[in-house]
Amino acid sequence: MRSLLPVVFVVAVSIGAASAASAATAEEKCSATLQKAAGKYVKARTKVLTKCNDSLLKGKVGFNGQQGAGCRSLDGKTQDALDKIAGKLEAGVDKGCGGSGKTCQDGDALDLDDPAIGWGASGGFGGTCPGFEDELSCQFVIDDCGGAASSGDGVSDCLLCINDEAIDQALDVLYGDLDPANFAAGADPEKTRNKCQQALVKSAAKYLLAKSKIRAKCWAALDKGKAGFSSTDALGCIDGSGKTDDKIAKAEAKKIAGICKQCGGPGKGCALTIGAVAGDGLADDLDPQTEIGFGTDCPDVVLPYPPNTDCGALDDLPSGTMSDLIDSSEELVRCIDCVLDYKVDCIDRATVPHREGLPPACASMPTPTPTVTPTPTFTPTPAPGCGNNVLEVGEECDLAQGPCPGQCAPLSLGADACTCPVGTFDLSARAGADLDTGWTGIAHDQPALEGFLFPADAYGCSTGGPDTTCSFVARYQTPFFGPPLPLSTGGVAVCAVNEVFGEAIGTLDLATGAFTYDYELTSKVHSGPTVEQPCPICEGDVAVDDDIKDGTCNGGPSDGVACDSDASSPLFGETSFDCLPDPAGNIGNLPIIFKNATTGTLTETIVAGSPTCTGFGFTTAQCFCDTCDNLAATPCRTHADCTAVGATICGGRRCQSPSLNLGDPCTTSGDCDSGPCGRPGEPTKQNACASGVCSSAGGNEGVCATGPFTGTCSPAEPFRPCTTSAQCPVSGDTCSLAPRECFLDPSVVRTGTESFPDGVYAGTFCVPPTTSGTVNLTSGFPGLGTLLLPYTIGNVTVP
């Protein structure tokens, strides 16, 4: 079910419930008509699309499209019904607010600026449609009350826009990820999971209707001048008797009971202490992630009323796991509570411009993302005859011709192509690497391996000059970029075997240390057995990489076999090509492309062709990375990366398994033969910050200043999540809280260090998703990756 934007059934309900039925003046009747017509529209639209989705999921003939808002019937009746109910709303507005002519488009229509109506320039919204959750298409200047002949900028158009946006988002989330197989007769445990999903939807809708109605009655009582009712911008409508709050609390308790009855396992109770329901433990609860299919984290919205709860922080409860995941029924229910309250409270205020303005938390304009044009790079080309196996004037060699047959520099070296090698050097990784991967920030600041990487052949240079800049080709002694790489963060461990793909080339200045490097990897990612040992290790080896196997493999299919360690991890010990992970644990072979890794400065920038983010709260923004709409799910920075491989859109949808046309670009599931239309991995975001804003922490690093705050065991096991120091098994470790890290927007800058023989190179890349949902949601894949790798140049034989 992705994130919880769901519960926006919302908009609807609250707009509709307003009951200013017995207004004494025409203006008051107009205001009541607007609210009543909107309420009827919402209920009708929800009913039509829900009926369509239920039929689609149950496999009834005559329904197609994508589950959610895209569901339609083949005979066109679904769309006809939606058009009809929209027309009813517009006709109702014309009749109630159009004056004697019963139309909003003549001079006889009621004055929107009248205090009883409040939709004009002097009202609480300043004569504009306030929008909802930064929905830009629903923010416009209102020019009349709307109606059937509206220009598209009327009050009724505003209500239609807000309600359509909210309902459709809700249906997409509620139905979009449901598996039709769950609805098959006797399909347990899927049947149990399906009942839980349906309970979430049903209980959420009932609560929304109830709270909306209760709120509307409060405003109606205030409009009628009943004693004890008042309002403020900070609190909305206030019932001095406390009965309104009591009714809302009762509706909330019913919602919790309804959810926990189907999602709380055999005990029919969730692990929470909220409302009237007592927890009975987690042992028999359905897991929100793996069994219910709930979203990965709680949406980053802040309630407009005290205590102004930040919903995005509720997935890091003191009693939870500090993992920033909805991973307990307690967090699930609290998140649903918070987001439902946000929806109702905001839409409640969106119906009373004659009373109050809309709180900034409900509809704020997003900051535009600046567009930056990248600086073009120039790659020198070889001489016209280079590579034709004919030794010509100006060439030192040509493939098998000349003084160095078989060693001639490849065409990819440009100006230094068709020359013989002048010497060699070695590259080794030093301690102090900084590896940041994914948009959640959980997988930032990971260490890399220390040890030998590759020898290289150098071309077109000499140590003493005049040209000290060598072109080089890496000559890997094995097909791997270092031995298995252990990575562990957020309680999730993986072991990556990075296999070099194609030709790795670059340049090195032997005088200054200036270094550039282009290479591609296939990162074969495997699930790690434990957080403290992601990869098999080589224990007891006397000396790293001495070709003497005096160590023993611990873990993996080679457990107990003699080994020689090839590199060292500061956290996880020594790894070896002799001690590879179990192939059965493979969760994805990820293409990783490093272009222009350098000792200079790399800037990863959001540009016009960057993909639109797909995660809740960021759908009007752009993200650094996604995947192309093709079968390979090619990682991409821009749409141009996709057209280059025969795809079309970076971040576009494609037909997914079990579609017969697997990998074809699609818009809805109707474009796919028997499978869904979607995207692999987690919906993309710019960051996982509670505020949605990544702040500078200096040194081109970003941090979520307002949280979430993550606990880890320090200093020995910073990979181990914790909430208390008692959860840290290593003596001397304490549970240390720190704000989550993030990538700065719109530019991520990484700067290397130019020095010889010790330098640091910077690299940026896009990480595609794995086949493990846990890994993707923990790290935020697909997402950006950056690397700062300290290295040493050694064994230089260039004269």
RAGI-V468014 format. One record per run of one state. SS is the DSSP state (alpha for helix, beta for strand, coil for the rest). FROM is the first residue (numbers start at 1). TO is the last residue. Records with the same first field share a line. If there is no record, write none. Layout:
SS=FROM-TO / FROM-TO
This chain:
coil=1-4 / 8-8 / 18-25 / 58-62 / 65-71 / 74-76 / 98-98 / 102-127 / 129-135 / 139-140 / 142-143 / 145-153 / 177-179 / 184-189 / 224-228 / 233-235 / 240-242 / 264-264 / 268-272 / 275-276 / 279-287 / 293-301 / 303-309 / 314-328 / 350-396 / 399-400 / 403-410 / 417-420 / 430-433 / 438-445 / 447-449 / 460-468 / 476-479 / 481-484 / 490-491 / 510-514 / 528-529 / 531-532 / 534-536 / 540-550 / 555-561 / 564-566 / 570-572 / 576-582 / 599-600 / 606-609 / 611-611 / 613-621 / 623-625 / 629-634 / 637-637 / 644-649 / 651-653 / 656-664 / 666-668 / 672-676 / 679-694 / 699-700 / 704-708 / 715-720 / 722-724 / 728-733 / 740-740 / 743-746 / 752-752 / 754-757 / 768-772 / 780-782 / 795-799
alpha=5-7 / 9-17 / 26-57 / 77-97 / 99-101 / 136-138 / 155-176 / 180-183 / 190-223 / 243-263 / 265-267 / 288-292 / 311-313 / 329-349 / 411-416 / 583-585 / 639-643 / 669-671 / 725-727 / 773-779
beta=63-64 / 72-73 / 128-128 / 141-141 / 144-144 / 154-154 / 229-232 / 236-239 / 273-274 / 277-278 / 302-302 / 310-310 / 397-398 / 401-402 / 421-429 / 434-437 / 446-446 / 450-459 / 469-475 / 480-480 / 485-489 / 492-509 / 515-527 / 530-530 / 533-533 / 537-539 / 551-554 / 562-563 / 567-569 / 573-575 / 586-598 / 601-605 / 610-610 / 612-612 / 622-622 / 626-628 / 635-636 / 638-638 / 650-650 / 654-655 / 665-665 / 677-678 / 695-698 / 701-703 / 709-714 / 721-721 / 734-739 / 741-742 / 747-751 / 753-753 / 758-767 / 783-794
